[in-house]
Protein backbone atom coordinates (compact mmCIF):
# COMPACT_ATOMS: atom_id res chain seq x y z
CA UNK A 1 0.00 0.00 0.00
CA UNK A 2 1.04 3.61 -0.53
CA UNK A 3 1.18 4.29 3.21
CA UNK A 4 3.83 1.60 3.64
CA UNK A 5 5.79 2.95 0.69
CA UNK A 6 5.72 6.48 2.12
CA UNK A 7 6.80 5.31 5.57
CA UNK A 8 9.73 3.43 4.07
CA UNK A 9 10.78 6.35 1.86
CA UNK A 10 10.46 9.11 4.44
CA UNK A 11 11.83 7.22 7.43
CA UNK A 12 14.67 5.42 5.66
CA UNK A 13 17.33 7.63 7.25
CA UNK A 14 15.65 7.97 10.65
CA UNK A 15 17.89 7.04 13.60
CA UNK A 16 15.94 6.37 16.82
CA UNK A 17 17.10 8.23 19.92
CA UNK A 18 16.21 7.69 23.57
CA UNK A 19 13.03 9.39 24.78
CA UNK A 20 10.67 9.25 27.73
CA UNK A 21 7.05 8.28 27.19
CA UNK A 22 4.68 10.72 28.95
CA UNK A 23 0.91 10.46 28.91
CA UNK A 24 -1.62 13.12 28.02
CA UNK A 25 -5.25 13.50 27.05
CA UNK A 26 -6.86 12.55 23.73
CA UNK A 27 -8.48 15.01 21.35
CA UNK A 28 -12.06 15.28 20.13
CA UNK A 29 -13.77 16.88 17.12
CA UNK A 30 -15.23 20.41 17.25
CA UNK A 31 -16.65 23.05 14.92
CA UNK A 32 -15.48 26.59 14.14
CA UNK A 33 -13.19 26.95 11.11
CA UNK A 34 -9.78 28.62 11.52
CA UNK A 35 -7.65 29.93 8.65
CA UNK A 36 -4.53 27.71 8.19
CA UNK A 37 -2.32 30.75 7.57
CA UNK A 38 -3.19 32.12 10.98
CA UNK A 39 -2.11 28.87 12.59
CA UNK A 40 1.09 27.82 10.84
CA UNK A 41 3.78 30.50 10.65
CA UNK A 42 6.94 29.99 8.57
CA UNK A 43 9.76 28.37 10.53
CA UNK A 44 13.54 28.31 10.19
CA UNK A 45 13.58 24.68 11.44
CA UNK A 46 14.38 22.29 8.60
CA UNK A 47 11.58 19.75 7.95
CA UNK A 48 12.04 16.11 6.89
CA UNK A 49 13.04 15.31 3.33
CA UNK A 50 10.10 14.90 0.96
CA UNK A 51 10.39 11.89 -1.37
CA UNK A 52 8.81 12.04 -4.84
CA UNK A 53 6.23 9.26 -4.71
CA UNK A 54 4.44 10.28 -7.91
CA UNK A 55 0.94 11.71 -8.42
CA UNK A 56 -1.01 8.70 -7.09
CA UNK A 57 -2.03 9.08 -3.47
CA UNK A 58 -4.07 7.24 -0.83
CA UNK A 59 -7.78 7.93 -0.55
CA UNK A 60 -8.84 10.31 2.22
CA UNK A 61 -8.62 8.64 5.62
CA UNK A 62 -11.68 7.26 7.38
CA UNK A 63 -12.36 8.08 11.02
CA UNK A 64 -11.42 4.93 12.92
CA UNK A 65 -11.93 5.61 16.60
CA UNK A 66 -10.36 3.37 19.24
CA UNK A 67 -12.45 0.32 20.14
CA UNK A 68 -9.81 -2.27 21.08
CA UNK A 69 -7.35 -2.70 23.94
CA UNK A 70 -4.01 -3.20 22.15
CA UNK A 71 -1.61 -0.60 23.56
CA UNK A 72 1.65 -2.00 22.22
CA UNK A 73 3.19 0.65 19.95
CA UNK A 74 2.46 -0.15 16.30
CA UNK A 75 5.13 -0.05 13.59
CA UNK A 76 3.83 3.09 11.85
CA UNK A 77 3.69 5.05 15.10
CA UNK A 78 7.25 4.01 16.00
CA UNK A 79 8.53 4.92 12.53
CA UNK A 80 6.90 8.34 12.69
CA UNK A 81 8.46 8.92 16.12
CA UNK A 82 11.85 7.89 14.72
CA UNK A 83 11.43 10.32 11.82
CA UNK A 84 10.64 13.18 14.21
CA UNK A 85 13.71 12.44 16.33
CA UNK A 86 15.99 12.04 13.32
CA UNK A 87 14.81 15.41 11.98
CA UNK A 88 14.45 17.53 15.12
CA UNK A 89 16.67 15.84 17.68
CA UNK A 90 15.93 14.21 21.00
CA UNK A 91 12.20 14.29 21.64
CA UNK A 92 9.78 13.10 24.30
CA UNK A 93 7.10 11.16 22.39
CA UNK A 94 4.43 9.02 24.04
CA UNK A 95 2.60 6.31 22.09
CA UNK A 96 1.04 3.68 24.38
CA UNK A 97 -1.47 4.19 27.17
CA UNK A 98 -3.08 1.76 29.59
CA UNK A 99 -6.58 0.77 28.55
CA UNK A 100 -7.87 1.57 32.04
CA UNK A 101 -6.77 5.22 31.73
CA UNK A 102 -9.39 7.78 30.67
CA UNK A 103 -11.82 7.54 27.77
CA UNK A 104 -11.53 6.64 24.09
CA UNK A 105 -8.00 7.12 22.74
CA UNK A 106 -5.96 5.65 19.90
CA UNK A 107 -3.04 5.55 22.40
CA UNK A 108 -4.80 2.45 23.75
CA UNK A 109 -4.29 0.83 20.35
CA UNK A 110 -0.66 1.96 20.02
CA UNK A 111 -1.42 4.19 17.02
CA UNK A 112 -1.30 7.71 18.45
CA UNK A 113 1.65 9.94 19.31
CA UNK A 114 2.01 12.81 21.77
CA UNK A 115 5.09 14.87 20.86
CA UNK A 116 5.77 17.02 23.88
CA UNK A 117 6.27 20.58 22.63
CA UNK A 118 5.22 23.78 24.37
CA UNK A 119 3.66 26.45 22.17
CA UNK A 120 4.84 29.09 24.68
CA UNK A 121 8.50 28.23 24.03
CA UNK A 122 9.75 29.75 20.78
CA UNK A 123 12.15 26.98 19.78
CA UNK A 124 9.62 24.23 20.46
CA UNK A 125 6.87 26.04 18.59
CA UNK A 126 9.25 26.48 15.63
CA UNK A 127 9.71 22.70 15.47
CA UNK A 128 5.96 22.20 15.54
CA UNK A 129 5.39 24.80 12.81
CA UNK A 130 8.09 23.24 10.63
CA UNK A 131 6.79 19.70 10.99
CA UNK A 132 3.12 20.50 10.53
CA UNK A 133 3.76 22.75 7.54
CA UNK A 134 5.66 19.85 5.91
CA UNK A 135 3.06 17.26 6.90
CA UNK A 136 0.07 19.24 5.59
CA UNK A 137 1.59 20.84 2.48
CA UNK A 138 0.30 20.11 -1.03
CA UNK A 139 2.78 18.09 -3.06
CA UNK A 140 4.03 19.17 -6.49
CA UNK A 141 1.16 17.25 -8.09
CA UNK A 142 -1.43 19.28 -6.18
CA UNK A 143 -2.43 16.57 -3.69
CA UNK A 144 -3.57 18.29 -0.48
CA UNK A 145 -1.89 17.37 2.83
CA UNK A 146 0.13 14.88 0.83
CA UNK A 147 2.50 13.51 3.46
CA UNK A 148 -0.30 13.27 6.04
CA UNK A 149 -2.30 11.16 3.58
CA UNK A 150 0.68 9.00 2.72
CA UNK A 151 1.60 8.41 6.36
CA UNK A 152 -1.98 7.60 7.35
CA UNK A 153 -2.64 10.57 9.64
CA UNK A 154 -6.24 10.41 10.87
CA UNK A 155 -6.29 13.60 12.94
CA UNK A 156 -4.08 16.12 14.75
CA UNK A 157 -4.59 18.25 17.85
CA UNK A 158 -2.27 21.18 18.57
CA UNK A 159 -2.46 24.65 20.09
CA UNK A 160 -6.24 24.96 20.50
CA UNK A 161 -6.88 23.53 16.99
CA UNK A 162 -7.99 20.27 15.40
CA UNK A 163 -7.26 18.89 11.90
CA UNK A 164 -8.96 15.90 10.27
CA UNK A 165 -7.40 13.61 7.68
CA UNK A 166 -10.94 12.35 7.03
CA UNK A 167 -12.18 15.88 6.17
CA UNK A 168 -9.14 17.67 4.74
CA UNK A 169 -11.12 20.44 3.08
CA UNK A 170 -12.40 21.61 6.45
CA UNK A 171 -8.90 22.66 7.51
CA UNK A 172 -8.03 23.57 11.09
CA UNK A 173 -10.96 24.11 13.45
CA UNK A 174 -11.40 25.00 17.09
CA UNK A 175 -10.55 22.21 19.57
CA UNK A 176 -13.14 21.76 22.32
CA UNK A 177 -13.73 25.51 22.76
CA UNK A 178 -10.05 26.21 23.40
CA UNK A 179 -9.96 29.10 20.91
CA UNK A 180 -13.23 30.67 22.02
CA UNK A 181 -13.67 30.08 25.75
CA UNK A 182 -11.66 32.61 27.82
CA UNK A 183 -11.57 30.19 30.76
CA UNK A 184 -9.61 27.71 28.65
CA UNK A 185 -6.79 30.19 28.05
CA UNK A 186 -5.51 29.43 31.56
CA UNK A 187 -2.38 27.30 31.98
CA UNK A 188 -4.43 24.59 33.68
CA UNK A 189 -5.94 23.81 30.27
CA UNK A 190 -2.63 23.48 28.41
CA UNK A 191 -2.86 19.68 28.19
CA UNK A 192 -6.60 19.66 27.43
CA UNK A 193 -6.09 22.25 24.66
CA UNK A 194 -2.90 20.60 23.36
CA UNK A 195 -0.68 23.62 23.95
CA UNK A 196 2.03 21.45 25.52
CA UNK A 197 2.03 18.63 22.96
CA UNK A 198 1.06 17.69 19.40
CA UNK A 199 -1.32 14.75 19.29
CA UNK A 200 -1.31 12.65 16.08
CA UNK A 201 -3.64 9.69 15.61
CA UNK A 202 -3.01 7.28 12.74
CA UNK A 203 -5.41 5.12 10.76
CA UNK A 204 -4.89 1.38 11.06
CA UNK A 205 -3.22 1.38 7.65
CA UNK A 206 -0.83 4.12 8.77
CA UNK A 207 -0.22 2.28 12.04
CA UNK A 208 0.69 -0.92 10.23
CA UNK A 209 3.27 0.92 8.05
Residue pairs with C-beta under 8 A, 6 or more apart in sequence:
1 58
1 205
2 53
2 56
2 57
2 58
2 150
3 58
3 76
3 150
3 151
3 152
3 203
3 205
3 206
3 208
3 209
4 208
4 209
5 53
5 150
6 51
6 53
6 147
6 150
6 151
7 76
7 79
7 80
7 151
7 206
7 209
8 209
9 51
9 53
10 48
10 49
10 50
10 51
10 83
10 147
10 150
10 151
11 79
11 80
11 82
11 83
11 86
13 49
13 86
14 79
14 82
14 83
14 85
14 86
14 87
15 82
15 85
15 86
16 78
16 81
16 82
16 85
16 86
17 85
17 86
17 89
17 90
17 91
18 90
19 81
19 85
19 90
19 91
19 92
19 93
20 92
20 94
21 92
21 93
21 94
21 95
21 96
22 92
22 94
22 114
22 116
22 197
23 94
23 97
23 101
23 107
23 114
24 94
24 114
24 116
24 191
24 196
24 197
24 199
25 102
25 105
25 191
25 192
26 102
26 103
26 104
26 105
26 106
26 107
26 112
26 199
26 201
27 155
27 156
27 157
27 162
27 175
27 176
27 194
27 199
27 201
28 162
28 175
28 176
29 155
29 162
29 164
29 173
30 162
30 173
30 174
30 175
30 176
30 177
31 173
31 174
32 173
32 174
32 179
32 180
33 170
33 171
33 172
33 173
34 161
34 171
34 172
34 173
34 174
34 179
35 171
35 172
36 136
36 171
36 172
39 159
39 161
39 172
40 129
40 132
40 133
40 136
41 129
42 129
42 133
43 126
43 127
43 129
43 130
43 133
44 126
44 130
45 88
45 126
45 127
45 129
45 130
45 131
46 87
46 130
47 87
47 130
47 131
47 133
47 134
48 83
48 86
48 87
48 131
48 134
50 134
50 139
50 147
52 140
53 150
54 141
55 141
55 143
57 139
57 141
57 143
57 146
57 149
57 150
58 149
58 150
58 152
58 205
60 149
60 165
60 166
60 167
60 168
61 149
61 152
61 153
61 154
61 165
61 166
61 203
61 206
62 154
62 166
62 203
63 154
63 155
63 164
63 166
64 154
64 203
64 204
65 104
65 106
66 104
66 105
66 106
66 107
66 108
66 109
67 104
68 108
68 109
69 99
69 108
69 109
70 108
70 109
70 110
71 96
71 97
71 98
71 99
71 107
71 108
71 109
71 110
72 96
72 110
73 95
73 96
73 110
74 109
74 110
74 111
74 202
74 207
74 208
74 209
75 207
75 208
75 209
76 111
76 151
76 152
76 202
76 206
76 207
76 208
76 209
77 95
77 110
77 111
77 112
77 113
77 202
77 207
78 95
79 209
80 113
80 151
80 200
80 202
81 91
81 93
81 95
81 113
81 115
84 91
84 93
84 115
84 131
85 91
85 93
87 131
88 127
88 130
88 131
91 115
91 116
92 115
92 116
93 113
93 114
93 115
93 116
94 107
94 113
94 114
94 116
95 107
95 110
95 112
95 113
95 114
96 107
96 108
96 110
97 105
97 107
97 108
98 108
99 108
101 108
105 112
106 112
106 154
106 201
106 202
107 114
109 207
110 207
111 201
111 202
111 203
111 204
111 206
111 207
112 199
112 200
112 201
112 202
113 198
113 199
113 200
113 202
114 197
114 198
114 199
115 128
115 197
115 198
115 200
116 196
116 197
117 124
117 125
117 127
117 128
117 196
117 197
117 198
118 124
118 125
118 190
118 195
118 196
119 125
119 128
119 158
119 159
119 195
119 196
120 195
128 158
128 159
128 198
131 198
132 156
132 158
132 198
134 147
135 145
135 147
135 148
135 151
135 153
135 156
136 145
136 147
136 148
136 163
137 145
137 146
137 147
138 144
138 145
138 146
139 146
139 147
143 149
144 168
144 169
145 153
145 165
145 168
148 156
148 165
148 168
149 165
149 168
151 202
151 206
152 165
152 202
152 203
152 204
152 205
152 206
152 207
153 165
153 200
153 201
153 202
153 203
153 206
154 164
154 165
154 166
154 201
154 202
154 203
154 206
155 162
155 163
155 164
155 165
155 166
155 200
155 201
156 162
156 163
156 165
156 198
156 199
156 200
156 201
157 163
157 175
157 194
157 198
157 199
158 194
158 197
158 198
158 199
159 193
159 194
159 195
160 174
160 175
160 178
160 179
160 184
160 193
160 194
160 195
161 172
161 173
161 174
161 175
161 178
161 179
161 194
162 172
162 173
162 174
162 175
162 176
163 171
163 172
163 173
164 170
165 203
174 180
175 193
175 194
176 184
176 192
176 193
177 184
178 184
178 189
178 192
178 193
178 194
178 195
183 189
184 192
184 193
189 195
190 196
191 197
